[in-house]
Every structure is written in structure tokens, then in C-alpha cells.
């Protein structure tokens, strides 16, 4: 790989890392803003007092009473949405233009006619991860065709190695940021449970201070505490669904890359004496 490609890859990685960091910061800031300015708006509470009880049926006020863990949970849910959109866009771009099956069949037709240059031009038009891998293989294919110093088995191994290296460069782009979704799937519920436990401690502490049992106050405190659990479960459920969805798409796409590479190697082996 050339120094120019290395610099381009390093710049791209830096930009993607910056985007990830900015997205995380913005999501948590947005969660805090929504919590304080929208959910904590005085119009959601009796007597326009956020420290008091929420208006009957006002869910924004009810959620606000869940405590300071709520903005963190909102931030986690926003992160799931942000990175789900980001992954959807990235995977769509990785698939390139047109139907993959049609593209692969077109390449196979060009190979059967030994029109390598036409196949490379088709890859340039498709502009997907599969096209990038196939282009690298096709260029190596043509070079090996002209090489008279290597045996047939050595040429086949060299072509396979070229595919493996090209695939190794493309696959990390497909699975990037999926680890964030899997992490949120794990910590969202735990964060919600932590908020619930803190709310329960607060509710029972207030009840103990009051001296006399107050079933209504206890029920209200428990209800407010459970808001955190509900938010945590929702975020975890959404993250798990999106993670599995994108993982399935990536596995399917990876299989198509491997299948196309194997087909090209077989064609080369059949055409090489």
C-alpha cells in the first residue's frame, strides 16, 4: 500500500473517531437539555413547581421525577439512534450502486471474455466495498497473468492473499461502532436499575423520616424510581435489536465478498496453465 493510501486511511480513521467522540458528547448534552428544559418545564407540574408533583397524566413531568439518572438514559437512547443511522448509511454505501448479484455476474462475464480492464471499470462505477475488493483482485489477476516467473500454484496463492488483504481493509469499516451498540445493550439496563435503586433508597428514606406510614407517598416514590428501569430496558432492547440487525447484514455481505473472491480465484485457476 502506498504512503498516500496510508495517509488517506489515517485521516479517515481520525475523522471517524472524532465523529464518534462528538456524537457521544452531543447525545449526553442533549439528554441533559431535554431533561431540564423540556421535562423539567414548570408547566408540567402542579403550581408550576418542578419540585412538586407532576400534573395528572403529564408524562414529561412524571419522567422528570425519575431523578438525575434519567438524562444519562436519554443520552444512551439517543446514542442508539445516532449510531443506528450512521451504520445504516455506512452499510448502504458499502453495498455500492445497483444490485450486488448483477454486479458479480457482470464481472464473471468479463472474466470469461478476459476483459479485465472492463471489469475494473465496472468496479469503479459500483463504488462499494465488494467492488474495492474485487478491483484489487482483478489488478493482481492481470499482473499475475503476465508474470512468467511464478508457478501456477504460487500465482493462485498470491491472488488469494491479495483478496484476503483487501477484505481485511474493508471489513473493519462495516463493523465500526457496532461495539458501541453492544455496550449500550449491556449498560443501559444496569444504569436504569441503578437509578431505580437510588430512587427506592430515597423513597424509603423519606418514609422513614416522616415517621408515619404513607402508602400514597411510598407508591409515588416507587413509581418514580421504576421510570429508570423502563428507560433502561427500552434502550437495551433497541440496542440489541439494531446490533443483531446490522450484524446479520454484515455477515451476509461478508459471505458475498468471500463468494465473489473464490469465484475469481477459480476462474484464474481454470485460465492459467
C-alpha positions in Angstrom: 0.0 0.0 0.0 1.3 3.5 -0.9 2.1 6.2 1.6 -0.8 8.2 0.0 -3.3 5.5 0.8 -1.9 5.2 4.3 -2.3 8.9 4.9 -5.8 8.8 3.5 -6.7 5.9 5.7 -5.3 7.6 8.8 -7.2 10.8 8.0 -10.4 8.8 7.5 -9.9 7.0 10.8 -9.2 10.2 12.6 -12.4 11.8 11.2 -14.5 8.8 12.2 -13.0 8.7 15.7 -13.8 12.5 16.0 -17.3 11.9 14.8 -17.8 9.1 17.4 -16.5 11.3 20.2 -18.6 14.3 19.2 -21.7 12.1 18.9 -21.3 10.8 22.4 -20.8 14.2 23.9 -23.7 15.8 22.0 -26.0 12.9 22.9 -25.4 13.3 26.6 -25.6 17.1 26.4 -28.9 16.8 24.5 -30.2 14.3 27.1 -29.5 16.8 29.9 -31.1 19.7 28.0 -34.2 17.6 27.3 -34.4 16.6 30.9 -34.0 20.1 32.4 -35.7 22.3 29.8 -38.5 20.1 28.4 -39.3 17.5 31.1 -38.5 19.9 33.9 -40.5 22.8 32.4 -42.7 24.3 35.2 -45.9 23.9 33.2 -45.6 20.1 33.7 -46.1 20.4 37.4 -48.7 21.5 39.9 -48.3 25.1 40.9 -45.6 25.5 38.2 -43.1 24.0 40.7 -40.8 21.3 39.4 -40.0 20.3 43.0 -43.7 19.4 43.5 -45.9 16.7 41.9 -46.4 16.4 38.2 -49.8 17.3 36.7 -52.1 14.2 36.4 -51.4 12.4 33.2 -48.4 14.6 32.3 -45.8 12.0 31.3 -43.0 14.5 30.8 -43.3 15.6 34.4 -43.6 12.0 35.6 -40.4 11.1 33.8 -38.6 14.1 35.2 -39.3 12.9 38.7 -37.2 9.8 37.9 -34.1 11.7 39.0 -30.7 12.7 37.6 -30.1 9.2 36.1 -32.8 9.9 33.6 -30.7 12.3 31.4 -28.0 9.7 31.2 -30.5 7.2 30.0 -31.9 9.7 27.5 -28.3 10.1 26.2 -27.9 6.4 25.8 -31.1 6.1 23.9 -30.0 9.0 21.6 -26.7 7.2 21.0 -28.5 4.1 19.9 -30.5 6.2 17.4 -27.4 8.1 16.2 -25.2 5.1 15.6 -28.0 3.1 14.1 -28.5 5.8 11.5 -24.7 6.0 11.0 -24.4 2.2 10.5 -27.4 2.2 8.1 -25.8 4.9 6.0 -22.3 3.2 6.1 -23.6 -0.2 5.1 -25.7 1.2 2.4 -22.7 3.0 0.9 -20.6 -0.2 1.3 -23.1 -2.1 -0.9 -22.4 0.4 -3.6 -24.7 1.1 -6.6 -27.1 -1.4 -8.1 -27.7 -5.0 -7.1 -24.7 -6.9 -5.9 -25.7 -10.2 -7.7 -26.0 -8.4 -11.0 -22.6 -6.7 -10.4 -20.9 -10.0 -9.6 -22.4 -11.7 -12.6 -21.2 -8.9 -14.9 -17.7 -9.3 -13.5 -17.8 -13.1 -14.2 -18.9 -12.4 -17.8 -16.0 -10.0 -18.3 -13.6 -12.6 -16.8 -14.9 -15.3 -19.2 -14.1 -13.0 -22.1 -10.8 -12.0 -20.5 -11.8 -8.3 -20.4 -10.1 -7.4 -17.1 -10.0 -3.7 -17.9 -13.7 -3.6 -18.4 -14.2 -5.5 -15.1 -12.0 -2.9 -13.3 -14.1 -0.1 -14.9 -17.2 -1.8 -13.6 -15.8 -1.8 -10.1 -15.0 1.9 -10.3 -18.7 2.5 -11.2 -20.1 0.3 -8.4 -18.1 2.0 -5.7 -18.8 -0.4 -2.9 -16.7 -2.5 -0.5 -17.2 -5.5 -2.7 -16.1 -3.5 -5.7 -13.0 -2.4 -3.9 -12.0 -5.9 -3.0 -12.7 -7.2 -6.5 -10.8 -4.4 -8.1 -7.7 -5.2 -6.0 -8.1 -8.8 -7.0 -8.6 -8.0 -10.7 -5.5 -5.8 -10.9 -3.5 -8.6 -9.2 -5.1 -11.0 -11.6 -3.8 -9.1 -14.7 -0.4 -8.8 -13.2 -0.1 -12.5 -12.4 -1.3 -13.3 -15.9 1.8 -11.5 -17.3 4.2 -13.0 -14.7 6.3 -15.8 -16.1 8.5 -16.4 -13.1 5.9 -17.9 -10.8 4.3 -21.4 -10.9 0.6 -21.8 -11.2 0.1 -22.7 -7.5 2.2 -19.7 -6.5 0.1 -17.4 -8.6 -3.1 -18.8 -7.1 -1.8 -18.3 -3.6 -0.7 -14.7 -4.4 -4.2 -13.9 -5.7 -5.8 -15.4 -2.6 -3.5 -13.4 -0.4 -4.5 -10.2 -2.3 -8.1 -10.9 -1.7 -7.5 -11.6 2.0 -5.6 -8.3 2.4 -8.2 -6.3 0.5 -11.0 -7.9 2.5 -9.2 -7.2 5.8 -9.1 -3.5 4.9 -12.9 -3.3 4.1 -14.4 -5.4 6.9 -13.5 -3.1 9.8 -15.4 -0.3 8.1 -18.6 -2.4 8.1 -18.5 -3.3 11.8 -17.2 0.0 13.1 -19.2 1.4 16.1 -21.2 -1.8 16.5 -19.3 -2.2 19.7 -21.0 0.9 21.0 -24.4 -0.6 20.3 -23.4 -3.8 22.1 -22.0 -1.9 25.1 -25.2 0.2 25.4 -27.2 -3.0 25.3 -25.4 -4.1 28.4 -25.1 -0.9 30.4 -28.5 0.6 29.7 -30.4 -1.8 31.9 -27.7 -1.6 34.6 -27.9 2.2 34.6 -31.7 2.1 34.8 -31.5 -0.3 37.7 -29.0 1.9 39.5 -31.5 4.8 39.1 -34.3 2.6 40.4 -32.2 1.6 43.5 -31.3 5.2 44.2 -34.9 6.2 43.9 -36.1 3.4 46.2 -33.5 4.4 48.8 -34.7 8.0 48.5 -38.4 6.9 48.8 -37.9 4.7 51.8 -35.6 7.3 53.4 -38.3 9.9 53.1 -40.9 7.5 54.5 -38.6 6.7 57.5 -38.1 10.4 58.2 -41.9 11.1 58.1 -42.4 8.6 60.9 -46.0 7.6 60.0 -46.6 5.1 57.1 -47.8 6.9 54.0 -48.9 4.4 51.3 -49.5 7.1 48.7 -46.1 8.7 49.1 -44.4 5.3 49.0 -46.3 4.2 45.9 -45.4 7.6 44.2 -41.7 7.2 45.1 -41.6 3.6 43.8 -43.3 4.7 40.6 -40.8 7.4 40.0 -37.9 5.1 40.7 -39.2 2.5 38.2 -39.1 5.1 35.4 -35.4 4.5 35.3 -35.9 0.8 34.8 -38.3 1.4 32.0 -35.9 3.7 30.2 -33.0 1.3 30.7 -35.0 -1.7 29.3 -36.1 0.3 26.3 -32.6 1.4 25.5 -31.2 -2.1 25.9 -34.0 -3.6 23.8 -33.5 -1.1 21.0 -29.7 -1.6 21.0 -29.9 -5.4 20.9 -32.3 -5.3 18.0 -30.2 -2.9 16.0 -27.0 -4.7 16.8 -28.4 -8.1 15.7 -29.9 -6.5 12.6 -26.6 -4.9 11.4 -24.6 -8.0 12.4 -26.8 -10.1 10.2 -26.4 -7.7 7.3 -22.6 -7.6 7.7 -22.3 -11.4 7.8 -24.4 -11.7 4.7 -22.3 -9.1 2.9 -19.1 -10.7 4.0 -20.2 -14.0 2.6 -20.9 -12.4 -0.7 -17.4 -10.9 -0.7 -15.8 -14.3 0.0 -18.0 -16.0 -2.6 -17.0 -13.4 -5.3 -13.3 -13.8 -4.4 -13.5 -17.5 -4.5 -15.2 -17.3 -7.9 -12.4 -15.1 -9.3 -9.7 -17.4 -8.0 -11.4 -20.4 -9.6 -11.6 -18.5 -12.9 -7.9 -17.6 -12.7 -7.0 -21.2 -11.9 -9.0 -22.5 -14.8 -7.5 -19.9 -17.2 -3.9 -20.4 -16.0 -1.8 -23.2 -17.4 
